[in-house]
Amino acid sequence: MSEIGQSIEAAVATVQSGGLLVYPTEGVFGIGCDYRNQTAVLSLLQLKQRPVNQGLVLIASHIEQVLPLIEPADRSHLARALKTWPGHATWVFPNTELTPQWITGDFDSVAVRVTAHLAVKSLCDHLGHALVSTSANLSGQATPNNCKDLQETWGNQVDYYLDLPLGGMNEPSAIRLASNGYQLR
């Protein structure tokens, strides 16, 4: 059975080796991997039974980790997001050519969040880049709120379960369009 632990270093090593990681976010446990690793992302999507065309959210510790991936149409669009970051808000921006298609899906945009959650912030700081962030559930089902239940669900299909506290929110982050603030979720 895969390990449940509290080691940021083990979580970093998991991502760096192309593995899948369950980790806490502000509101729910997420499952993620290195967004640049197509094999890892496709494994994650297969595990969640989620089609690649839907796109994925990226979570980062700092705006500089997502700036190369987004192309705001207007400075006010980035300013809108910056008012909520770091925090529990995901924003959809036009993507750049540096954003992999396995992240954008059928869209010419990418959803990004700069987190205030200390564990995820530390994880992304150590990695030096953003991380895939999708809820740790089968597509369309409820997300368990502890690593033991998640390990019972995913077993060895996930390489490491980072068992640290959630950030105190009761649900996944809202997803909004950076262009006008319209809430998609």
C-alpha positions in Angstrom: 0.0 0.0 0.0 1.2 3.5 -0.8 2.5 5.6 2.1 0.5 8.1 4.1 2.8 10.7 5.6 3.4 14.3 6.5 6.7 14.9 4.6 6.8 17.7 2.1 10.2 16.2 1.0 8.5 12.9 0.2 5.7 14.7 -1.6 8.2 16.7 -3.7 10.1 13.5 -4.5 6.9 11.8 -5.6 6.1 14.6 -8.0 9.6 14.9 -9.3 9.6 11.1 -10.1 6.4 11.4 -12.1 4.2 10.0 -9.4 0.7 11.0 -8.3 0.2 12.8 -5.0 -2.8 13.4 -2.8 -2.5 16.6 -0.8 -4.6 19.0 1.2 -5.8 22.3 -0.2 -7.9 25.1 1.2 -11.1 23.2 1.0 -10.7 19.6 -0.2 -7.9 17.1 -0.7 -6.5 17.4 -4.2 -4.8 14.9 -6.4 -2.0 16.2 -8.6 1.3 15.7 -10.4 3.8 17.7 -12.4 1.7 19.5 -15.0 4.6 19.2 -17.5 4.7 15.4 -17.4 2.1 14.2 -19.9 2.4 10.6 -18.8 1.7 11.5 -15.1 -1.2 13.8 -16.1 -2.8 11.1 -18.3 -2.5 8.6 -15.5 -4.2 11.0 -13.2 -7.0 11.6 -15.6 -7.4 7.8 -16.1 -7.5 7.3 -12.4 -10.2 9.9 -11.9 -12.1 8.7 -15.0 -12.0 12.3 -16.3 -11.6 13.1 -20.0 -8.6 15.1 -21.1 -10.7 17.5 -23.1 -12.1 19.1 -19.8 -8.8 20.7 -18.8 -7.3 20.9 -15.4 -6.5 23.5 -12.7 -3.0 24.4 -11.8 -2.1 25.6 -8.3 1.1 27.6 -7.5 2.8 29.2 -4.6 3.6 32.4 -6.4 2.3 34.3 -9.4 5.7 33.9 -11.1 5.0 30.1 -11.4 1.9 30.7 -13.6 2.8 33.9 -15.4 4.5 32.1 -18.3 1.4 30.0 -18.8 -1.2 32.8 -19.0 -1.8 35.7 -21.4 -4.2 38.2 -19.8 -6.0 40.2 -22.6 -5.9 43.2 -20.4 -3.9 44.3 -17.3 -7.2 44.7 -15.4 -7.9 40.9 -15.8 -4.7 40.1 -13.9 -5.4 42.8 -11.4 -8.8 41.1 -10.7 -7.1 37.8 -9.8 -4.3 39.4 -7.8 -6.9 41.0 -5.5 -7.8 37.4 -4.4 -4.3 35.8 -4.4 -2.9 34.2 -2.5 -6.2 32.6 -1.6 -9.0 30.3 -2.4 -9.8 31.6 -5.9 -9.1 30.0 -9.3 -9.0 32.2 -12.4 -9.3 31.3 -16.0 -6.9 33.1 -18.4 -6.1 32.7 -22.1 -3.1 30.3 -22.2 0.3 30.7 -23.8 2.0 28.3 -26.1 3.9 27.1 -23.0 0.7 25.6 -21.5 0.5 21.9 -22.5 -2.6 20.8 -24.3 -3.1 18.0 -21.8 -3.7 20.8 -19.2 -5.9 23.0 -21.4 -8.0 20.3 -22.9 -10.3 21.6 -25.6 -9.9 25.2 -24.5 -7.5 28.1 -25.3 -7.4 29.0 -21.7 -6.0 27.7 -18.4 -7.4 27.8 -14.8 -4.8 28.8 -12.2 -4.7 29.5 -8.5 -2.0 31.0 -6.3 -2.6 29.4 -2.9 -2.3 30.6 0.6 -2.4 27.0 2.0 1.0 26.6 3.7 1.6 22.9 2.8 0.8 23.4 -0.9 2.8 26.7 -0.9 5.8 24.8 0.5 5.3 22.0 -1.9 5.3 24.3 -5.0 8.1 26.4 -3.5 10.3 23.2 -3.3 9.2 22.1 -6.7 9.8 25.5 -8.3 6.6 25.2 -10.4 2.9 24.8 -10.3 1.1 21.5 -9.7 -2.0 19.9 -11.1 -4.9 20.5 -8.7 -8.0 18.5 -9.1 -10.2 17.2 -6.3 -9.2 13.7 -5.1 -12.4 11.9 -6.2 -13.8 10.0 -9.0 -15.2 12.4 -11.5 -18.6 13.6 -10.3 -18.4 12.0 -6.8 -17.9 13.4 -3.3 -14.3 13.9 -2.2 -13.3 12.1 1.0 -12.0 14.5 3.7 -9.2 12.4 5.1 -6.2 10.5 3.8 -7.2 7.1 5.2 -10.4 7.1 3.2 -8.6 8.4 0.1 -6.0 5.6 0.4 -8.9 3.1 0.7 -10.3 4.6 -2.6 -7.1 4.9 -4.6 -4.7 2.4 -2.9 -1.4 2.0 -4.7 -2.6 4.0 -7.7 -1.5 7.1 -5.8 2.2 7.2 -4.9 2.0 9.4 -1.7 -0.7 10.8 0.5 0.4 14.0 2.2 -1.7 13.9 5.4 -1.7 17.5 6.6 -4.7 19.6 7.5 -7.1 21.2 5.1 -7.2 25.0 5.0 -10.6 25.5 6.7 -12.8 26.1 3.6 -15.8 23.8 3.1 -15.6 23.4 -0.7 -13.3 23.6 -3.7 -12.3 27.0 -4.9 -14.6 29.1 -7.0 -13.5 29.2 -10.7 -14.0 32.6 -12.4 -13.2 34.1 -15.8 -10.4 36.6 -15.4 -11.9 38.7 -18.3 -15.1 39.6 -16.5 -15.3 37.8 -13.1 -18.1 35.5 -14.2 -18.2 32.4 -11.9 -18.0 29.1 -13.7 -18.1 27.0 -10.5 
